[in-house]
Amino acid sequence: MVEIIIGILMIVSFLGMVWYCVKGFNLMVGFFVMATLWTVLAFIGNALSPDLTALNFVDTITNIYQTGPAGFASSILVNIFFGSFFGRILMDTGIAATLIRKVVELGGDKPRITMTLLCTVTALCFTSMTGVGPVISIAVIVMPILQALGIPTAIALFAFMGSIMAGIFANVTNFVQYQGILAALQPDGSQSMMEYGFSDYFTFGMIALVVSLLVTLVFANIALSRAKSSKVKAWASTPGATSGDAPWYSWVAVIAPVLLVVFAEFPIIPAFILAALYALLTCGKLKGGFVNICRMLAKQFADGAVDVAPLVGFLLVLAMFNSAASLAVPFFEPIVGGLVPHSTVALAILFAILAPLGFFRGPLNLVGSGGAVAAVILAATNWDLAFIFPLFAVVTIAPQHLDITQSWVAWGLGHHKVGSKDFMKFSIPAGWLSSAILCIIALILFGLNN
């Protein structure tokens, strides 16, 4: 009875956190409060329940507030910093901007073709780039072009954000982020999530990129057909558009980290470093003397760190919440444990149906309030990680990167004066459909043999 009461209190607070996320309040503070509240409730429940062992205060506090964030930082955050540094390299060398300019020249004044090409290049860029800084830097190039082609701003913003979402599916930095979150939630004695590498996930990641990009473009084109097209205008070329283009052989740098990790089995950080050096070398940026080169590299790393600083703070607090979520498992199991499907088919269908719960940092979102649900599923089942990881990746990536609580989506709405409802009428159906299709694909590829 004690477990059920504590579990209900946790669920109520869980719903309160969803409301908190929807209102747009500070997520780092919110998840710190949630971690603390669930820790207190776990202490009370373990002390009062005759079936549970009382928790050691110092060991529990150390695990949640020290060991959890420290372990997450040592294995995950360093990859995020180097990924953001590489994103800055792509911007400062002009490689990303050059690719965008070239596809605009190819598409000409045909809105649908140009939008498709721009979204494809954006998706490819974000297989390596990450952070709000790179998003904004690309947006200030892409969005004016789409608007000048007569595409309504809400549709243009949705297509742009949807292409970023598609690229994130094959982004190695995001992969290690979700890998670390799930690894922290796994029960003792189970197969280690850290044994599941990016090369194991890559095929599904590329399929997910293509599927989600196609869904985004279909929704954008349908919306464009129904919208009153604005008059096509000329857009101003960016400075150096003709003389400052990065050479064609430098463009491979965009996907070089992914290729090195998957096909050459490079570790992630050396892959980013090698791709960055290639980009700098082929774009003629390694000139001006040793001191100037060192100063440039230091600035790019510092700018990259600034880009992901809010994300890093949030992830460290999220690690605390995930550690607290593992304490919540005994209290959730009596309430929702019986609802966890015990067949891969049922779980995949359930995830496909409930995928919108990944929006607003909801109960299926790993970078949100989904830690407790993930912990319960991992404790109740012992399925292959090749099936479990893609499922959670799908219901995290597709909703989160089309979500108004995502930092760069919030920036885009404010900067371009697009109403939340105008954006969500595209983003929620597209995110749901992408998730549903990909959950079924994950089942077909990895789940039927479990």
Residue, then its C-alpha position, 0 to 999 in steps of 0.5 A: m500500500v505504501e508503494i502505491i501511495i508513494g507511486i501516485l505522488m510521484i506520478v502527480s509530480f510527474l504530471g506537474m513537471v509536464w505542465y511546468c515544461v509546457k509553460g516554458f519555465n526553466l528546465m534545469v531548475g525544474f528537473f533539479v526540483m524533481a530529482t530532489l522531490w523524488t529522492v525525498l519520496a523514495f526515502i519516505g517510501n523505503a523507510l515505511s514499507p516493510d518490503l523495501t530496504a531503508l536507503n543509506f542517506v549519504d550513499t544515496i545523496t552521493n549517487i544522485y548529486q555527485t556520482g550521477p552527474a560526474g559519471f555522465a560528464s566523464s563519458i558523454l559531455v566531452n563528446i558534446f563539447f568536441g561536436s560543438f567545436f566541430g560545428r563552429i569549424l563548419m561555420d567559420t570555414g564557410i563550408a555550411a554556408t557554401l553548401i546552402r548557396k550552391v543548392v539555392e543556385l541549383g534550385g533557382d526560383k522554384p520554391r518546392i525544389t529549393m526548399t527540398l534541396l535546402c532541407t536536405v543539405t541542412a539535415l546533412c549538416f546536422t549529422s555533425m553540427t549541434g547546439v543552438g549557435p549553429v542552428i541560428s547561424i544556418a537559420v539566418i541564411v536559410m530562412p530569408i531565402l525560403q521567405a523570399l521564395g514566397i513560402p509562408t514563414a510558419i511553413a518555412l520554419f517548420a521545414f527548417m526545424g524538421s530538417i534539423m530533426a532529421g539530421i539529428f537521427a544520424n548525429v553521433t553527438n546526440f547518440v552518445q547523449y541518449q546512450g549515456i542516459l539509458a546506461a544510467l537507467q539500466p538495472d544491475g546485471s543487464q547487458s550494458m548500453m555502452e556495448y551498443g555502439f554508433s556503428d550498430y545504430f548507424t543503419f537505423g539512424m540513416i533510415a530515420l533521417v530519410v523517413s523523417l525528412l520525407v515526412t517533413l517535406v510532404f507536410a510542408n508541401i501539402a501546407l504550401s499547396r493550401a497556403k496563399s503564396s507570397k510574391v517571390k522576391a530577390w534575396a540579398s547574397t551574403p558577404g563573400a557569396t561569390s568569392g568566399d566559397a569553400p572549395w568543393y573538396s572541403w564539403v566532405a568535412v560535413i559528414a566526415p565524423v560520421l564516416l570515420v566513426v562508422f567505417a574506419e571505427f575511429p573513436i568519436i573525439p579523434a574523428f571530430i578533430l581529424a574532420a576539423l583539421y581537414a576542413l581548416l586545411t582545405c579552406g586555407k585557415l591554417k595560415g598566419g603563424f602558429v600563434n594566430i592558429c592557436r588563438m583561432l582554435a581556442k576561440q572556436f572551442a570557446d564559442g562551441a562551448v558557449d553554444v552548448a553551455p545551457l545544454v550541458g547544465f541541463l544534462l548534468v541536472l538530468a543525470m541527477f533526475n535519472s539517478a533519482a528515477s532509478l529509486a522510483v522504480p519500486f513505486f512505479e512497478p505496482i502501478v504501471g509495471g503491469l502495463v508494460p507490454h511483454s512482446t516487442v510487437a506490443l511495445a512498438i505499437l504502444f510507442a507508435i501510438l503514444a509518441p506525442l508523449g515525447f512532446f513538451r519533455g513528456p514521459l517518453n522523452l529521454v531528455g525530459s521526464g521520460g527517465a522513470v518510464a525508461a527505467v521501468i521498461l528496462a527493469a521489466t524487460n530484457w530485450d536486445l539493445a538494438f531494438i530498445f535504443p532505436l525505440f527510445a531514440v525515435v520518441t525522443i528525437a522526433p518530438q523534441h526537435l519539433d517541440i516549442t520547448q526546444s531552445w532553437v525552436a523557441w528562438g525561431l518562433g520569437h525571431h520570426k514572429v510565428g505563433s506557437k499554434d501555427f507551428m504546432k499544427f505542422s510539427i505535432p502531426a509530422g513528429w507523430l507520423s515520423s515516430a510511428i513509421l520509425c517505431i514499426i521499422a525498428l520492430i521489423l528490423f530488430g524486434l521480431n526475433n526477440 
